[in-house]
Amino acid sequence: MEASRPLDMLNESRNKRVMVELKNGKQYVGTLRAFDIHINVVLANADEMQDNESKRKMGSVFLRGDTIILISPA
């Protein structure tokens, strides 16, 4: 099923691994657990990434929606 709205895509990605890129250039890969209409997201088992390698293990993280520029399947 193809997503017809942006939040549909996020719903389909819930409990799956996603990559989130922020305005400051940082990237996080983790399991999408929750999000809201502001695209604030919660990732579980998250890693902060640099040059496609894990820089540090973060566990659960909350990422503020207005700092996010990209969310993609990992």
C-alpha positions in Angstrom: 0.0 0.0 0.0 1.4 3.4 -1.0 1.2 6.2 1.5 -1.1 9.0 0.4 -0.1 11.5 3.1 3.2 12.2 4.9 1.9 10.9 8.2 0.8 7.7 6.5 4.4 7.0 5.5 5.4 7.5 9.2 2.7 5.2 10.3 3.9 2.5 7.9 7.5 3.0 9.3 6.4 2.6 13.0 8.5 -0.1 14.7 10.9 -0.2 11.7 14.4 1.1 11.4 14.6 4.6 10.0 17.3 7.2 9.5 16.7 10.8 10.6 18.8 13.7 9.4 18.8 17.0 11.3 19.4 20.5 10.2 22.8 20.5 12.0 23.9 17.6 9.9 23.7 14.9 12.5 22.1 11.6 11.6 20.4 9.0 13.8 19.3 5.5 13.0 16.8 3.7 15.2 13.5 2.1 15.5 10.6 4.6 15.1 8.4 4.2 18.1 6.3 7.3 18.1 5.6 10.7 16.4 3.1 13.5 16.5 1.6 16.0 14.1 4.7 18.3 14.6 6.9 15.3 13.4 8.6 15.1 16.8 9.8 11.6 16.8 11.0 9.0 19.4 13.6 6.4 18.3 14.5 3.3 20.3 17.9 1.6 20.1 19.2 4.7 18.3 22.8 5.3 17.0 24.3 8.6 16.2 25.9 8.1 12.8 28.9 9.7 11.1 30.2 8.7 7.7 27.8 5.7 7.7 29.2 4.3 10.9 27.9 4.3 14.4 29.5 7.1 16.3 27.8 6.4 19.6 24.9 4.4 21.0 22.1 6.6 22.2 19.3 4.2 23.3 16.0 6.0 23.3 16.0 9.5 21.8 13.4 12.3 21.3 14.1 14.4 18.2 12.3 17.7 17.8 10.3 18.0 14.6 11.5 21.4 13.6 15.1 20.2 13.6 14.4 17.3 11.2 15.0 17.6 7.4 14.8 14.0 6.4 13.3 10.7 7.6 14.1 7.6 5.5 13.9 3.8 5.8 17.3 2.7 7.2 
